[in-house]
């Protein structure tokens, strides 16, 4: 398995429009695609994105701790937040709650695109084992970040694992993590050969994807962009 980038993080939420309004107003994103089921947002369609799937609530936080976006100037990015935002500074980054347990962060670091994905933080029953399993799923080994949590890397972005009890909720907040690949079918064959649980295969208009189950039942999407992919 050889994923190229962390393509997007997808949520299940009740009021996707409120969340979309926040990130497009305060976090330099725009609506890339909207369907009856979801809204895809980002600052650049070919970099890290967020997806908000509409779902019944309430949602359970489950495995998702937060998602952090990368910016070149943290103070400038914080100035774009609403005046009543309650910002917590931790390890040189800034974190804040939006709505429906969606917690986002801003990390200052060199970046080609403002508000690209920096990392997704997951709760894991065994963080070190989770990192090892993700490496077996094609993610690269990485040194712990400032938080000290074990983490893996893909395309310059990270998934880090914090000790916790994600459980297996019926209505999780996290829909899936998605990584971009050249061939979803090749990853499907490798997953089956390795005995990894295949959750779903989805052939959509612009993408073809397989969904696997990682540690703590987290869904991981291996998505291939079709030649028709032209989102901006």
C-alpha positions, 0 to 999 in steps of 0.5 A: 500500500502506498497512499500519496496524501492525506486527502480529507477528513470526513465527519457525520454532522447534523447541521452541515451548513453551519459548519460550512459557513464557519470554515468558509467565513473564518478559515480560508476555505470554499465549497468545492462540491455539494450533494444531497448527502455531503459538502466538501470544503477546502482551500484547494481541491487538490490538497487537504479538505474537510467533508461534512456528511449530513446525519441524524444526531446527536453524534458521539465523539468516538475516535476523533479528538481534533483536526488541525490545519496548517497556516504560515502565520498563526497570529494572522489566522487567529485574527480571522476567527470570530471575536467570541472564539475560545482559543486554547494554545497548546504546544505552539498550536491553537485549538477551538471548538466550532459546533457538534464536538467538531474541534479544529486547530491551527498549526504554524508551519511552512505550507504550499497552501494555507489551511491545508491539513496538518494532522488528524488526532485520534483517540486509541486504546493502544496508541503505539499499536495503532501507529504500527498498524497504520504503517502496515496500511501504507502510512509512513513512520514518523517521530512524535510531534510536540504532543509526544503522541505516536504518529504516522505520516502521509504526504507531509500530513500526520495522523497521531494517536492519543491514549483514550477510549474511542469505543464503537459508537453507533453514531460516531462523529468521524465518518472516515479518514481519506488518503489519495492513491493511484489505484484503489483496486490495487489497494483492495487486492492488497487489503484482501491478501493481508486479511484487512477488513474491507468495509465498502467499495464506492464508484462515484462520479469523480472518484473510485474508493475502497474503505478499510477498517483500521484500529478502533474501527476507524474507517480509512478511505483509499480514494482514486481520482478519476480522469474526470476529477476537475474540482477546484 
